[in-house]
Amino acid sequence: MSIPFVALIGSCVGALGTGAVVLGGAVAGVSLGPVTSVSPPTPTTAAAPILTPAAAAAARWAAGTCPGLDWTLLAGAALIDPTTEGDLTDIATRLCLLTPSARPLALASLLSGAVRGGIALVVAQSLHDDPALSVAAATAITYAAANLGVPYRWGGTGPGGFDCSGLAQASYRAAHVQLPRVAQDQFDAGPRLPAGSAPLPGDLVFYGSEPLDVTHVGLFIGGGDMIDAPHTGAFVRIEPAPTTPASMFGPDSYVGATRPWA
């Protein structure tokens, strides 16, 4: 599933970016519309329910009724709205009648709103990368996705505005995981992934000039993407998360990742 968004690369501490980039991820082979077509959601602190083995099995089975429909699309729906679990076969049948590019909007309407459907699609992307997505990671990702479109606010910890570390802290607070307030302290708190390890959805990814000068943090959601609050004048959004050693994010480089839920 391709998730195109337009964004400016910039620093969490407020330096404005200078160029537009088109972002992309991969889940289920379905194209999503731009995030700007979705109204900014009302921030939520509600925890995401766990996707039970029965729900996962039901999603896989229901997707089998439609060739080319990835089970993670249905699993994301079941995770965000557990009441859909009993209707997954019907949902799969409805989606199967549509072209792949039309399925995200249909899913959003089936989940009673574009925001809810958008959250389900983000979780589907994370499930695609990590079918064993932990409850804490799923909850943090759900919280961050529910705040896509909320304005950047320096020092903001929500609701209604976040800076990069404020968003990370609030997302994990929803999962009952306590994080320090600023990006450097969050990185130092760990637990850090071994150097060169690929992050999993729910991990925090950090950028700066070096490990003792961390200036930005994002919540990794899989597919090479993160949700972050990048800079003054921007909004909480999805953008690429470079995670190879010394890869660049604007003027900063990737310095490592942590797994707060471990």
Sequence and secondary structure as in RCSB ss.txt:
>XXXX:A:sequence
MSIPFVALIGSCVGALGTGAVVLGGAVAGVSLGPVTSVSPPTPTTAAAPILTPAAAAAARWAAGTCPGLDWTLLA
GAALIDPTTEGDLTDIATRLCLLTPSARPLALASLLSGAVRGGIALVVAQSLHDDPALSVAAATAITYAAANLGV
PYRWGGTGPGGFDCSGLAQASYRAAHVQLPRVAQDQFDAGPRLPAGSAPLPGDLVFYGSEPLDVTHVGLFIGGGD
MIDAPHTGAFVRIEPAPTTPASMFGPDSYVGATRPWA
>XXXX:A:secstr
 B   EEE   TTS     EEE    STT B   GGGS              HHHHHHHHHHHTTSTT  HHHHH
HHHHH GGGGGGHHHHHHHHHTS GGGHHHHHHHHTTSHHHHHHHHHHHHHHHH TT  HHHHHHHHHHHHTTT 
BB TT BSSS B HHHHHHHHHHHTT    SSHHHHHHHS B  TT    TT EEEEEEETTEEEEEEEEEETTE
EEE  STT BSEEEE   STT EETTEEEEEEE TT 
